Amino acid sequence: MLGQEYIQMQNFLKECDALIITAGAGMGVDSGLPDFRGDQGFWKAYRPFQNKFGFQDCANPEFLKQHPHLFWGFYGHRLDLYTNTIPHQGFQILKQWCEQKDYFIVTSNVDGQFQKAGFNQNKVYEIHGSIHTFQCTQCNKLYLANKFPKLTIDLQKFEAEDPLPKCEFNHTLRPNILMFNDWDWNSIIYTKQEENFDQFIKKHKNNKVCVIEIGAGTAIPSIRLKGDRILFDIENSILIRINPSENEPEGNKKYYNVKKGGLEGIKLLNYQ
């Protein structure tokens, strides 16, 4: 039996004119993906890096210059993991809701799981880029990752073996992802996605909008800040935060807390 607050959330979800899904790393946990929550979480997934390199060290363009095989061991493994991961059931529940309304997806994840689950590419805004696109470190030209041979990775060291990804001019490639201390990220794809999202917000400025935030933490608050901005821009909106921790204080009429993991929280809200 659901409590009154859950019934209120379900009713708003059913009655709203538009739906915005905002998702952080916690969205992929139920699919078996790591969320790298701090260096301890990173080292759990990548033990050879323990006490040598942290997540911010590896997710950094400078790391590619200094340790290219370790860099591509980390990102090559992630690319392979994301390519072979099947999105969990929660994606399909969200998709059922979205098929009944106008919607948009905003995600800090670079894994492409929403597109893989069948969401419209034109309704996805990947604020940190995508691992499924490479960019040249010299000219910033973009390439589809699946056009390159799969990297061979020594899983004991997490080092990629040669040949590393290179463009037709033999320049080193990198993932088209916004990293730490990254001044060379080619954001052209994601600037267009952001423009599409801004048009969506303008379209629904006077409508009833439900934001569902899933697995977004405060350490890197990109998704949190997006949600706050949406609530500010759209008066008749609420945000439902699905997160086992880091919740909003109770009593704020704009925010509702579902203190669960991603899949469990989505199932609790399901009104189908």
N, C-alpha and C positions, 0 to 999 in steps of 0.2 A: 504494500500500500504506500503510495507516494504521499509526502507531506504537502501542505498547502503551497509552500514556496515552489516546489517542483511543478505543481499544477499551474501556477502563475507563469512559470518559465515556458512550459509547454504551450499554454494558451497564447502567449506573446509570439512564440515561434510559429504557431499555426496561423495567426492572424496578421503577421507582419507583411508589408509589401515587398520587402527585399531582405536578403540574407547575406551577411558578410562573414566568411570563415577566416579567422586569423590564426596561424599555426606556427608554433616553435618546434624545437627539437623533440619535445615530449610527444608530439604527434606520431613520430615514427617508432617509439619504443615498443609498442604492441606488435609491430611488424618484425621486431627483432633487431632494430637499428640502434646503435649507441647514441647517447645524447651528449657525451663528452662534458658532463656536468663537473667543471673544474678539472684540474690536472689529475686528481685521483681517478675520476671517470675516464679520462683520456688514457691514463696508464693501464687501466684495467683492460681496455681494448687493444692497446699497443704497448705491451710489456717491454719490448726491447728499448723503448725510449725512456723508461722509468729512471728518474733522477739524472737524466741527461738533457732531455728536451721536454718542454711543456707544449700544450696545445697552441698557445700563442706563438711559440717559437716555430712550430711546423707550419702553421697556417699564416705564412709570412713570405712575401716575395724574396726577401733576403736569404731565407733558408734554401730556396731553389738555387741561388747563386753559390752558396757555400757548400750545400750538401744535396746536389741534384738527384742522386739515386735514393737517398732517404726521403726527400721531398716527394718523388714520384712513387716511392714505395707506399707512403701514406695516402696520397691522392689516388694512385692507381688501385690500391686495395679498396678505397671508398667507392670509386667508380664501379668496380666489379661488384661490390656488395649492393649498391643501390640499383644497379642494372638487373640483378638477379632476385631482388626482394619483391615479394608479392604484397601489395598494400593490404592492411588488415580490414576486417569487416566494417569498421567505423567509417571508412571512406565511402563505402556503398550506402550506408545509412545517410551520411551527409549528402551524397549525390541524389538520393531519393527526395530529400527535402529541397535541394536546389532545383531539381527538375520542375517543381511546382511554383517557383518564384524567380524573379530576377535575382542574380547572385554575383558575388565576386569572391575570389580566393586571394588572400595576402599571406605569404609565407616567407619566413627567414630561412627555411630549409632549402638546400641546394640539390636535393635528391631526385626531383622530378616525379615524386610519388603521386601527386594530384593528377598530373597529365596521364600517368600510367594507369590510374584508376578510372580514367575516362572523362575527366573534367575538361571543359573547353579551354584550349590554350589561350584564347583571346580574353578569357575571364580569370587569368592567373597573373598575379604580380609577385615576382620572385625578388625580394628586396636585396638579397645578397648574391644574386646571380645563380648560375646553374653549372654543375659539374659535367653536364652532358654537352657543354660547349667549351672548346679550347680557344685561347687567344695567343698570338705571337708576341713574344717578349720584345721584339724589335719594332714591328710595325703595327701591332695591335689588331691585325687582321683576325677574323673569327673563323673557326672550323668546327664542324660537327665531330664530336668525340668518337662516334661509332664508325667513322671513316678511317680510323687508325687501328692497327693491330692491337690486340689485347696485350697488356704488359705482363711480363713474367716477373713474379715477385718472390724473393726469398722470405718466407714467412717467419723464419727464425730471427732474421735481422730487420725485416720489413724494408729491405732494399730492393728497388727495381733494377732489373738487369738491362743492359743495352740491347737494342737501341731504345733510347728515350724518345718521346714524341717530338718530332721536328717538322717544320713547315717545308714547302718545296724548295726553299732557299737555305735549308739546313739550319734555320734559327730555332732555338729552343721554344717549346710551347708550354703554357701553363693553363690551369683551369680558369674559365671565365667567371671567377668567384671573387667577391670583395673580401680581401684578407685584412689582417692587421697591418698597420703602417703601409698601406697600399695606395700609391698615388698614380698607378698606371692602369687601374681597372678600366676596361672598355665597357661602359654601362649603356651603350646605345640600345640594346634589346630591352633593358629593364626601364630605361627612361620612357620608352614607348608604352611599356606595360603600366608604368605609373601614370602616364597621360590618360590611358584608358580607364584606370581606376578613378582618377580625378573627375573624369566625365561621368562616371557612375555615381559618384558622391553628389555631384551637382544635380543629376537627374532625380535623385531621391532625397534631396535636401529637405523637402517638406513632407516626406512620407514616413511611415512607420518602419523602422529598420532594426533588425536584430543582429547583433554581433556575437559570434561564438568564438571565443579564444581558447585554444587547446595547446597545453604543454609549453607555454611561453614563460620563461623565467625573468629574473631581474638582473642577473649578472651581465647579460648583453640585452638591454631592454628595448630593442628595435620594435618588436611586435607589441609590447606593452604601450609604447609611445604612440604607435599607429592607432591602437584601440582608443586611447584617451583622446586623440585628435578627432576620430570619427564621432565620438560622443559629443565633443564640443561643436563640431560642424553640423550635426543633425540633432535637432532638439528632441524629436520624438524617437529616441533610440535607447536601447539597453545593451549591456554587455554581459554575457554569461561566460564566466571564467571557469574552465575545466582544468583543475590543477590540484594535486594532492597537498600542495603547500603553497606558500607565497600568495595568499589570498587577500582580497580587499577586506577592510574592516566591515563588519555587519552594519546594516542600516542605511547604506548609500543606495538610494532608489534607482540609480543608473546601473549598478553592478549587482550581479548575482553570483554566488560561489557554488561550484560543484566540486567538492573536495575528493576527487577521484582521478585516476589515470585517464588517458584519452579515450580508449575504447569503452571502458566501463561508464565513464561520464556520458558519452554519446548515447550509449544504450539506455541509460536512465532517462535521458531527455526524449527518446524516440516516441513519437505520438502516433506512428503508423498503425 
